């Protein structure tokens, strides 16, 4: 199949959706994959050897994309995270639980029009009324990971919902060094971020809301002790592997306990495993309607 990937929303500093596109769609090696990019989309989301096409919109301007984006339809299937759904068979991926009311209404219209809907977690799937199937994110082993160092790590401190203030308070109370990496202090490639996670004595995930706990998953795959906020996405991803905290006192106690903890890498699904789960969904979507037929 010829798969068109709508990567126009990922921006110059792509987050979890861009990481997923890079690794998940990059694992669909049996298909002819084309990445559709905005003028300011980072090439870091593009798998090696994959064809790209730049469209005359900018990822950083949501309104412009919505009004001006015209996706090519010379493929068998469109893979998109946002809008619009195309006239060719379309698979819509849901990454989060929704934002402003206008966006929720828009996404619901796209859900109704898509030929298949994929959610990154049961948490996200439930938030959108149980539509479609779950294909989670993956994590692969790291060759020659760096040795852990004596510091705590928190990721993406520039995003308010990540609640870096909780991590800072714990670090101060325990007098432990805290390393902050990711959005807000400089974007990092996925492999660079994984190496930062591998170096941490304890990984902190204090976010108050998540669609998928990607940092938690990477910590598990790398065998790093993990303390996370007690929210559904973290419970779904990390299960019994993580320590969970809510109150400031719980955070201090759990991080203190995790500091001396020894972990081994957990068994997590690889990106190739998740691509295999996605494959039958793509095939069903591709045959669900005739290309060019508008709903």
NORHUPE-V637476 format. One record per residue. N is the residue number from 1. RES is the residue in one small letter. PHI is phi in whole degrees, -180 to 180 (* if undefined). NEAR is the number of other C-alpha atoms within 10 Angstrom. D_CENTER is the distance of its C-alpha to the mean C-alpha in Angstrom with 2 decimals. Layout:
BEGIN
n={N;N}
res={RES;RES}
phi={PHI;PHI}
near={NEAR;NEAR}
d_center={D_CENTER;D_CENTER}
END
This chain:
BEGIN
n={1;2;3;4;5;6;7;8;9;10;11;12;13;14;15;16;17;18;19;20;21;22;23;24;25;26;27;28;29;30;31;32;33;34;35;36;37;38;39;40;41;42;43;44;45;46;47;48;49;50;51;52;53;54;55;56;57;58;59;60;61;62;63;64;65;66;67;68;69;70;71;72;73;74;75;76;77;78;79;80;81;82;83;84;85;86;87;88;89;90;91;92;93;94;95;96;97;98;99;100;101;102;103;104;105;106;107;108;109;110;111;112;113;114;115;116;117;118;119;120;121;122;123;124;125;126;127;128;129;130;131;132;133;134;135;136;137;138;139;140;141;142;143;144;145;146;147;148;149;150;151;152;153;154;155;156;157;158;159;160;161;162;163;164;165;166;167;168;169;170;171;172;173;174;175;176;177;178;179;180;181;182;183;184;185;186;187;188;189;190;191;192;193;194;195;196;197;198;199;200;201;202;203;204;205;206;207;208;209;210;211;212;213;214;215;216;217;218;219;220;221;222;223;224;225;226;227;228;229;230;231;232;233;234;235;236;237;238;239;240;241;242;243;244;245;246;247;248;249;250;251;252;253;254;255;256;257;258;259;260;261;262;263;264;265;266;267;268;269;270;271;272;273;274;275;276;277;278;279;280;281;282;283;284;285;286;287;288;289;290;291;292;293;294;295}
res={x;x;x;x;x;x;x;x;x;x;x;x;x;x;x;x;x;x;x;x;x;x;x;x;x;x;x;x;x;x;x;x;x;x;x;x;x;x;x;x;x;x;x;x;x;x;x;x;x;x;x;x;x;x;x;x;x;x;x;x;x;x;x;x;x;x;x;x;x;x;x;x;x;x;x;x;x;x;x;x;x;x;x;x;x;x;x;x;x;x;x;x;x;x;x;x;x;x;x;x;x;x;x;x;x;x;x;x;x;x;x;x;x;x;x;x;x;x;x;x;x;x;x;x;x;x;x;x;x;x;x;x;x;x;x;x;x;x;x;x;x;x;x;x;x;x;x;x;x;x;x;x;x;x;x;x;x;x;x;x;x;x;x;x;x;x;x;x;x;x;x;x;x;x;x;x;x;x;x;x;x;x;x;x;x;x;x;x;x;x;x;x;x;x;x;x;x;x;x;x;x;x;x;x;x;x;x;x;x;x;x;x;x;x;x;x;x;x;x;x;x;x;x;x;x;x;x;x;x;x;x;x;x;x;x;x;x;x;x;x;x;x;x;x;x;x;x;x;x;x;x;x;x;x;x;x;x;x;x;x;x;x;x;x;x;x;x;x;x;x;x;x;x;x;x;x;x;x;x;x;x;x;x;x;x;x;x;x;x;x;x;x;x;x;x}
phi={*;-98;-107;-99;-106;-79;-104;-75;-98;-78;80;-73;-125;-65;-99;-62;-65;-67;-62;-62;-60;-57;-89;-72;-73;-67;-84;-89;-66;-79;-112;-90;-107;-125;-94;-95;-113;-82;-61;-109;-75;-66;-73;-67;-85;-94;-62;-59;80;-89;-67;-125;-143;-95;-101;-80;-140;-117;-63;-73;-115;-61;-65;-60;-61;-62;-82;-111;-67;-124;-82;-64;-132;-96;-124;-86;-156;-108;-108;-139;-99;-135;-109;-97;-73;-99;-79;-82;-52;-132;-110;-101;-104;-105;-105;-142;-92;105;-128;-59;-59;-64;-72;-61;-65;-66;-65;-61;-67;-69;-58;-66;-94;-71;-83;-152;-123;-120;-112;-80;-160;-66;-59;-70;-57;-65;-64;-104;84;78;-74;73;-123;-103;-127;-77;-78;-115;-152;-108;-61;-107;-75;53;-66;-69;-73;-62;-119;-89;-152;-89;-132;-132;-109;55;-67;-79;-97;-55;-71;-75;53;-62;-59;-65;-64;-64;-66;-66;-60;-67;-65;-96;55;-114;-64;-120;-104;-110;-136;105;-58;107;-130;118;-66;-130;-62;-57;-66;-65;-65;-62;-68;-64;-64;-63;-77;-74;-69;-141;-97;-109;-127;-90;-56;-92;-158;-151;-88;-150;-86;-67;-64;-61;-62;-65;-61;-63;-63;-98;71;-101;-56;-136;-121;-133;-66;-87;-123;-56;-63;-69;-62;-65;-80;-97;51;-82;-69;-87;-97;-117;-144;-128;-78;-55;-65;-65;-62;-62;-65;-71;-70;-60;-68;-70;-58;-102;-84;-111;-121;-117;-55;-83;-79;-124;-69;-82;-64;-65;-60;-70;-63;-65;-70;-75;-52;-66;-66;-61;-67;-65;-64;-67;-100;-77;-156;-77;-56;94;-83;-88;-75}
near={13;14;22;25;23;23;29;30;25;25;21;18;19;21;18;16;19;24;20;19;23;21;22;24;25;21;17;17;12;9;12;14;23;21;24;22;26;24;17;19;24;18;18;15;26;24;19;10;8;13;13;17;13;15;16;14;22;23;21;18;11;13;11;12;19;13;10;12;17;13;18;15;16;13;17;21;26;30;23;24;25;20;19;22;24;24;20;23;28;28;26;24;22;26;22;19;17;17;9;7;9;9;12;14;13;13;21;14;14;19;23;13;20;23;25;22;26;22;28;21;24;20;24;24;22;13;16;19;9;14;17;20;18;21;21;24;27;20;22;15;13;13;6;7;14;14;10;15;12;13;16;24;23;26;26;23;20;16;13;12;13;20;20;20;13;20;28;17;14;23;21;12;12;12;9;15;13;20;16;20;20;21;16;13;12;12;16;17;14;18;11;13;17;20;18;24;29;26;21;24;22;27;32;30;29;25;25;14;18;18;22;26;24;22;23;26;22;25;27;26;23;24;18;27;27;29;25;25;24;18;19;19;21;27;20;14;23;24;12;9;20;25;21;23;20;14;10;13;11;14;24;20;14;18;26;16;13;20;18;11;13;10;14;11;15;16;13;18;15;18;22;19;17;20;21;15;15;19;11;11;18;22;13;13;20;22;13;13;16;12;18;13;10;11;10}
d_center={24.47;23.57;19.94;19.08;15.46;15.24;13.29;15.51;13.18;11.04;13.95;15.64;13.04;9.65;6.63;2.89;4.37;7.04;6.16;5.48;8.62;10.43;10.49;10.51;12.87;14.58;15.59;17.40;20.36;22.96;22.11;22.92;19.63;19.89;17.25;18.40;17.85;19.05;21.64;19.42;16.24;15.57;16.71;14.33;11.85;14.85;15.70;19.22;21.99;20.16;22.12;20.99;22.58;22.52;23.16;25.23;22.75;20.71;17.00;17.94;20.34;18.90;22.46;23.57;20.87;21.73;25.41;25.66;22.98;24.77;22.79;24.93;25.68;27.14;24.76;24.81;21.40;18.83;15.06;13.71;10.97;13.73;17.47;19.88;20.34;22.89;26.21;25.09;23.23;19.70;16.56;14.36;10.73;10.00;6.75;9.01;12.65;14.23;15.87;19.43;21.84;22.13;18.48;18.59;21.80;20.55;17.53;20.01;22.27;19.72;19.03;22.80;23.15;20.45;21.78;18.84;15.93;12.85;10.71;7.68;10.16;13.82;13.25;11.72;14.29;17.05;16.32;17.02;20.10;19.10;18.57;17.66;16.11;13.15;11.37;8.92;6.77;9.55;11.17;14.45;17.55;18.46;21.90;24.11;21.83;23.52;25.59;24.48;26.12;27.44;24.91;22.13;18.65;16.38;13.32;12.81;16.25;16.57;14.41;16.98;15.04;14.09;17.88;18.81;22.36;22.18;21.35;24.15;26.56;26.08;26.51;29.62;31.07;30.76;31.65;28.75;27.12;23.65;21.44;18.91;16.40;13.76;13.83;17.34;19.07;17.97;14.85;14.35;13.35;10.89;14.08;15.78;13.30;13.68;17.38;17.36;15.92;18.60;21.25;20.76;23.43;21.21;17.55;17.29;14.52;16.64;14.28;16.13;13.35;9.78;8.18;6.60;8.04;6.09;9.27;11.43;10.55;11.34;14.39;15.55;15.37;17.34;19.71;19.43;20.77;18.31;19.27;16.95;17.70;18.90;16.50;15.60;11.90;13.15;16.13;14.37;12.29;15.00;18.16;21.28;19.80;19.02;21.61;21.05;22.70;23.55;26.72;27.48;29.88;27.39;24.97;27.90;29.16;25.94;25.11;28.76;28.63;25.44;26.98;29.47;27.29;26.98;23.99;23.44;20.18;19.06;18.88;15.31;14.44;14.03;12.14;15.63;15.99;13.04;14.47;17.76;16.59;15.40;18.70;21.10;19.08;19.33;23.00;23.82;22.29;24.21;27.43;27.02;28.78;30.71;29.09;30.34;31.14;29.82;29.17}
END
